[in-house]
Amino acid sequence: MKKEMKPIQLAIMGAGTVGGGVYKLLQMRKDDMYLRAGTDIEIKKILVKSISETRKDVDASLLTENFEDIVNDESIQIVVEVMGGIEPARTFILRCLNAGKSVVTANKDLIAVHGRELLDAAEANHVDFLFEASCAGGIPIIRPLKECLVGNDITEIMGIVNGTTNYILTKMDQENMEFDEALAKATELGYAEADPTADVEGLDAGRKMAIMGSIGFHSRITFDDVYTEGITRITSKDIKYAKDMDCVIKLLGIARHTESGVEVRVHPTLIRKDHPLASVNDVFNAVFVHGDAVDDTMFYGRGAGELPTASAVVGDVIEVARNIIYGCLSRVGCSCYKELPIKGIGDIESKYFVRMIVSDCAGVLGNVASILGNNHVSIEQIIQRPAGDGMAEIVAITDVVQEKNFKAAIQTLSDMSFVQEISSMIRVYA
């Protein structure tokens, strides 16, 4: 039986892009929220840095600069945190959980580092802590991993989970732009932040992979466990050679559960043109999940933005509201009951794309092949083209090899007098 039918009071902490989107979407659904959630949901407070700042279409009477107005208000049962960052978000969320309030958040930075602490606090206080919006904007992936696919042993989660870098690589691929030009276009259109470091260096994607890997493999993975490498060194020449080899370059997040442990990494990757992720372009995201029962599934859509992210937040809010009505809060909590070893990047196995400038003379290609072979690296595909001034460009894709063996071979090659430079090294999805 339902415990109550009176409206549930909600507070929003943060009124930026996502906070504004949450407010807007809750207003859009106001007339039929009772039918969707089982009760009306009313916004009581919105925490902001400055009340004096003009906010279009937001009821100014709801605004407060004082967090105590939220945590000490016993009528507020759900708190939405969309402030971002680690502090004060962590402190505010913990205080809300300890005060018996359920929390919905989109804060990937916080969850990737302090997820266990927050989930434990929610369980201890018998409230919900939900974070569907933290990983792929409007794309449902957290709940599918925690609930819909929980009957599977999941062995791989991989995908494109950062729209900014996907837009940049799409422009480089389709319009022959260099990285700096494509980044400038992304910034002009509002896809890239003024400081794009978190996106272009793979940090944003790394946090999302830590969260999804933890849930999918039932073992705690933090951001520090994730190897991250960005796209700043990718050139139009790399993209052209990838095309010649029937591939495209994407910034992929890859999490795998292997017999020797878990590997979680983010880096530029060559994937075959016939792979479903190869056609995911512009700011779109997609997550590919492999389970032993379900086989392959793919989740696709907009991974960021005001309303797509608000869609995930409001979905969580409605879930919490239903749980409150039926008295079943803290129904699905932390799913990390294993302690799996985390593999270092040197222990992973992959194919590799390597591009180098060498002396254009007899025997060089043979010497390159010999050095690779001495380090247990075999070649699957190779191209050699003149580079001018007595030099040649060699581009190769290797067979699957352990990373530390490949790196040892590259180090030896870089010390050879006939090698002018190692221009690029990019992993190939296999």
C-alpha positions in Angstrom: 0.0 0.0 0.0 1.1 3.6 -0.7 2.4 5.4 2.4 1.3 8.8 1.4 -0.1 10.8 -1.6 0.9 14.3 -0.5 3.4 16.2 -2.7 7.1 15.3 -2.2 9.3 18.4 -1.6 12.6 18.6 -3.5 15.6 20.9 -3.5 18.1 21.5 -6.2 21.7 22.4 -5.4 23.1 24.3 -8.4 21.4 26.4 -11.1 23.8 26.1 -14.0 23.1 24.4 -17.3 22.1 21.1 -15.8 20.3 22.6 -12.8 18.4 24.9 -15.1 17.5 21.9 -17.2 16.2 19.9 -14.2 14.0 22.9 -13.1 12.7 23.3 -16.7 11.9 19.6 -17.1 10.2 19.3 -13.8 8.0 22.3 -14.8 7.3 20.7 -18.1 6.1 17.5 -16.4 4.3 19.2 -13.6 0.7 18.6 -14.8 1.1 14.8 -15.1 3.8 14.1 -12.5 1.2 12.6 -10.2 0.4 10.0 -12.9 4.1 9.3 -13.6 5.5 9.2 -10.1 2.4 8.5 -8.0 2.5 11.9 -6.3 3.3 15.5 -7.2 6.8 16.7 -6.8 7.3 20.3 -5.7 10.6 22.3 -5.8 11.0 24.0 -2.5 14.5 25.4 -2.6 17.3 26.1 -5.2 20.8 26.6 -3.8 22.8 29.2 -5.8 26.0 31.1 -5.3 24.3 34.5 -5.7 20.6 35.3 -5.5 21.2 38.6 -7.3 22.2 36.9 -10.6 19.4 37.0 -13.1 17.9 33.6 -14.0 15.3 33.5 -16.7 12.1 31.6 -16.0 13.2 30.5 -12.5 10.9 31.5 -9.6 13.2 33.8 -7.5 11.3 33.0 -4.3 12.9 29.5 -4.4 16.5 30.7 -4.4 18.8 30.5 -1.4 22.5 31.0 -0.8 22.4 29.1 2.4 22.8 25.3 2.3 21.4 25.1 5.9 18.0 26.1 4.4 18.0 22.8 2.7 19.6 20.3 5.1 17.6 21.6 8.1 14.2 21.6 6.3 12.6 18.3 7.4 9.9 18.6 4.6 12.5 18.3 1.9 12.9 14.5 1.1 14.8 14.6 -2.2 17.9 16.7 -3.0 19.3 17.0 -6.5 23.0 17.9 -6.6 24.2 19.4 -9.9 26.9 21.8 -8.6 29.8 19.6 -9.9 33.3 19.2 -8.4 34.4 17.4 -5.3 33.8 20.1 -2.6 31.6 21.3 -1.2 29.4 18.8 -3.1 30.7 15.8 -1.1 30.1 17.5 2.2 26.7 18.7 1.3 25.6 15.3 -0.1 26.9 13.5 3.0 25.0 15.9 5.3 21.8 15.4 3.3 22.1 11.6 3.4 22.8 11.7 7.1 19.8 13.9 7.6 17.6 11.2 6.0 17.2 12.8 2.6 17.6 10.9 -0.7 20.1 12.4 -3.2 20.2 12.4 -7.0 23.4 13.6 -8.6 25.1 14.0 -12.0 28.5 14.4 -10.4 30.9 12.0 -12.1 34.0 13.6 -10.6 32.7 12.9 -7.1 31.4 9.4 -7.7 34.5 8.2 -9.4 36.5 9.1 -6.3 34.1 8.9 -3.3 31.3 6.6 -4.7 31.7 4.0 -2.0 31.5 6.5 0.9 28.4 8.0 -0.5 26.6 4.7 -1.2 27.6 3.5 2.2 26.1 6.6 3.8 22.9 6.2 1.8 22.6 2.6 2.9 23.3 3.4 6.6 20.5 6.0 6.6 18.1 3.9 4.5 17.8 6.5 1.7 18.5 6.5 -2.0 21.6 7.8 -3.8 21.1 7.6 -7.5 23.4 8.9 -10.3 22.1 7.9 -13.7 23.2 11.3 -15.2 26.8 10.9 -14.2 28.0 8.7 -17.1 26.3 9.4 -20.4 23.9 12.3 -20.1 20.5 11.2 -21.3 21.6 7.7 -22.3 20.3 5.1 -19.7 23.4 3.0 -18.7 23.7 3.0 -14.9 20.3 1.4 -14.2 20.7 -1.2 -17.0 24.0 -2.2 -15.5 22.8 -2.3 -12.0 19.4 -3.9 -12.7 18.4 -4.9 -16.2 21.7 -6.8 -16.9 22.5 -8.0 -13.4 21.8 -11.6 -14.5 24.9 -11.5 -16.7 28.6 -11.8 -16.0 29.7 -8.7 -17.9 33.1 -9.0 -19.5 33.4 -5.7 -21.4 32.1 -2.2 -21.3 33.4 0.1 -24.0 32.3 3.1 -25.9 32.4 6.8 -26.8 31.6 8.6 -23.6 32.7 12.2 -24.3 30.9 14.3 -26.9 33.5 17.0 -27.2 36.3 14.7 -28.3 34.0 12.8 -30.5 33.0 16.0 -32.3 36.6 17.0 -32.7 37.7 13.6 -34.2 34.6 13.7 -36.4 35.6 17.1 -37.8 39.2 15.9 -38.3 37.9 12.8 -40.1 35.2 14.3 -42.3 36.6 17.8 -43.0 40.4 17.2 -42.8 40.8 19.6 -39.9 43.8 19.5 -37.6 43.2 19.1 -33.9 43.6 22.9 -33.0 41.1 23.9 -35.7 38.5 21.3 -34.7 38.9 22.3 -31.0 38.3 25.9 -31.9 35.1 25.0 -33.8 33.9 22.9 -30.8 34.6 25.8 -28.5 32.7 28.2 -30.8 29.7 26.0 -30.8 29.7 25.5 -27.0 30.7 21.9 -27.1 34.1 22.5 -25.5 34.7 24.4 -22.2 37.0 27.4 -22.1 39.4 25.0 -20.4 38.9 21.8 -22.4 41.6 19.8 -20.5 39.2 17.3 -18.8 37.7 16.4 -22.2 40.7 16.4 -24.6 43.0 14.6 -22.1 40.5 11.8 -21.5 39.9 12.7 -17.8 36.1 13.1 -18.2 35.8 9.8 -20.0 38.1 8.1 -17.4 35.8 9.1 -14.5 32.8 7.6 -16.4 34.6 4.4 -17.1 35.5 4.0 -13.4 31.9 4.3 -12.5 30.6 1.9 -15.1 33.4 -0.6 -14.5 32.7 -0.7 -10.8 29.0 -1.4 -11.4 29.5 -3.9 -14.3 32.2 -5.9 -12.7 30.9 -5.6 -9.1 34.4 -4.5 -7.9 35.4 -1.0 -6.8 37.3 1.0 -9.4 38.3 4.5 -8.7 39.5 7.2 -11.2 43.1 6.6 -10.1 42.8 3.0 -11.4 42.0 4.2 -14.9 44.8 4.8 -17.5 43.9 8.0 -19.4 45.4 9.3 -22.6 43.9 12.2 -24.7 43.6 13.1 -28.3 45.9 16.2 -28.5 48.6 14.3 -30.4 46.3 12.9 -33.0 47.0 14.4 -36.5 45.1 14.5 -39.8 47.9 12.2 -41.1 47.0 9.6 -38.5 43.4 9.8 -39.5 44.2 9.5 -43.2 46.4 6.4 -42.6 43.6 4.9 -40.5 41.2 5.4 -43.4 43.7 3.6 -45.7 43.6 0.7 -43.3 39.8 0.7 -43.3 39.6 2.1 -39.7 38.5 5.3 -37.9 40.0 6.8 -34.8 37.8 7.3 -31.7 38.5 8.2 -28.1 37.3 5.0 -26.5 36.8 4.0 -22.9 37.5 0.3 -22.5 36.8 -1.8 -19.4 37.5 -5.5 -19.5 37.1 -8.3 -16.9 39.8 -10.8 -17.8 41.1 -13.9 -16.1 44.1 -12.0 -14.8 42.1 -9.0 -13.5 40.3 -5.9 -14.6 41.6 -3.3 -17.0 40.1 0.1 -17.4 41.5 2.6 -19.8 40.7 5.6 -22.0 42.8 6.4 -25.1 42.6 7.1 -28.8 41.8 3.8 -30.6 41.6 2.6 -34.2 38.4 0.6 -34.8 37.3 -1.1 -37.9 34.8 0.8 -40.1 32.3 -2.0 -39.8 32.2 -1.8 -36.0 28.9 -0.2 -34.7 30.9 2.5 -32.8 32.7 3.7 -36.0 29.5 5.4 -37.2 28.9 7.3 -33.9 29.8 10.8 -34.8 29.6 14.5 -33.7 28.6 14.9 -30.0 26.8 11.6 -29.8 27.8 8.9 -27.3 27.4 5.2 -27.3 28.2 2.4 -24.8 28.8 -1.2 -25.9 28.2 -3.9 -23.3 29.0 -7.6 -23.6 27.4 -10.1 -21.2 27.6 -13.8 -21.1 23.8 -14.2 -21.4 22.7 -11.1 -23.4 25.8 -11.1 -25.7 26.2 -7.6 -27.2 24.1 -4.6 -26.4 24.6 -0.9 -27.4 23.2 2.2 -25.8 23.3 5.3 -28.0 22.2 9.0 -27.7 23.2 12.4 -26.6 25.7 12.2 -23.8 25.5 15.8 -22.5 23.5 18.9 -22.7 20.8 20.7 -20.6 17.7 18.6 -21.3 19.4 15.2 -22.1 21.2 15.3 -18.7 18.1 16.6 -17.0 16.2 13.6 -18.5 18.4 11.2 -16.5 18.2 13.3 -13.3 14.4 13.6 -13.4 14.2 9.9 -14.1 16.1 9.2 -10.9 13.9 11.7 -9.0 10.8 9.9 -10.1 12.4 6.6 -9.1 13.1 8.0 -5.6 9.6 9.4 -5.3 8.1 6.0 -6.1 10.4 4.4 -3.5 9.3 6.9 -0.9 5.6 6.2 -1.6 6.0 2.5 -1.3 8.5 2.6 1.6 11.3 0.8 -0.2 14.2 3.3 -0.1 17.8 2.0 -0.3 16.4 -0.9 -2.4 19.4 -1.1 -4.8 22.7 0.2 -3.3 26.3 -0.5 -3.8 26.9 -3.5 -6.0 30.6 -3.9 -5.4 31.0 -7.2 -3.5 34.2 -8.4 -5.2 37.8 -7.2 -4.9 39.3 -7.9 -8.3 42.9 -7.0 -9.1 43.5 -4.0 -11.4 45.9 -4.6 -14.3 48.5 -2.0 -15.1 48.7 -0.6 -18.6 51.9 -2.5 -19.3 50.0 -5.8 -18.8 47.2 -5.2 -21.2 47.1 -6.8 -24.6 46.2 -4.9 -27.8 47.1 -4.4 -31.4 49.0 -1.2 -32.1 49.2 1.4 -35.0 52.7 2.9 -35.2 53.9 5.6 -37.6 57.6 6.4 -38.0 60.0 8.3 -40.2 63.1 6.3 -41.2 66.0 6.4 -43.7 64.9 5.5 -47.2 67.5 2.9 -47.9 67.9 -0.9 -48.4 67.5 -3.0 -45.3 65.7 -0.5 -43.1 62.3 -2.2 -43.3 64.0 -5.5 -42.5 65.7 -4.0 -39.5 62.4 -2.6 -38.2 60.7 -6.0 -38.6 63.7 -7.7 -36.9 63.6 -5.4 -33.8 59.8 -5.8 -33.5 60.1 -9.6 -33.8 62.9 -9.7 -31.1 60.3 -8.2 -28.8 57.6 -10.6 -29.7 55.8 -8.1 -31.9 54.5 -9.4 -35.2 53.1 -7.2 -38.0 49.6 -7.6 -39.4 49.6 -4.8 -41.9 52.3 -2.3 -43.2 52.6 0.6 -45.5 55.8 2.3 -46.7 55.8 5.6 -48.6 58.4 8.2 -49.5 58.7 11.1 -47.2 61.2 13.2 -49.1 64.8 14.2 -48.3 66.0 10.6 -48.4 63.4 9.5 -45.8 60.5 7.2 -45.8 57.3 6.9 -43.7 56.5 3.4 -42.3 53.0 2.8 -40.9 52.2 -0.6 -39.4 49.5 -2.3 -37.5 50.7 -5.1 -35.2 49.1 -8.3 -34.1 47.9 -8.6 -30.5 50.9 -8.0 -28.2 51.4 -7.2 -24.5 51.9 -3.5 -24.2 55.2 -3.7 -22.3 56.7 -5.8 -25.1 55.5 -3.2 -27.7 56.9 -0.3 -25.7 60.3 -2.1 -25.4 60.4 -2.5 -29.2 59.6 1.1 -29.7 62.3 2.2 -27.3 64.8 0.1 -29.2 63.7 1.5 -32.5 63.8 5.1 -31.2 67.5 4.6 -30.4 68.4 3.4 -33.9 70.3 5.8 -36.2 68.0 5.0 -39.1 64.9 6.1 -37.2 64.4 9.9 -37.4 61.2 9.9 -35.3 58.4 7.8 -33.9 55.5 10.0 -35.0 52.5 8.1 -33.6 51.5 5.1 -31.4 47.8 4.4 -31.2 46.1 1.3 -29.8 43.9 -0.7 -32.1 40.7 -2.3 -30.8 40.8 -6.1 -31.0 
